[in-house]
């Protein structure tokens, strides 16, 4: 199982709407609107890196109001 944090920038005033929409996507374990350089932080999981990529590109990035994403896979050192 691959886990990742997805850091999201949104259009002004859209953070709460984006977080709510993303929280309903299969593979997303949490989505919270935050302050700082990013507007929403998502925790996601997938069976493989390829599946994680498909989740981000096909499902998360298609949510209206998102301007940029940064995916940070979790590593176990």
HUWO-V848323 format. One record per helix or strand of 2 or more residues. SS is the DSSP state (~ for helix, > for strand). FROM is the first residue (numbers start at 1). LEN is the number of residues. Records with the same first field share a line. If there is no record, write none. Layout:
# HUWO-V848323
SS = FROM-LEN + FROM-LEN
This chain:
# HUWO-V848323
> = 2-9 + 28-6 + 40-7 + 66-8
~ = 15-9 + 49-12
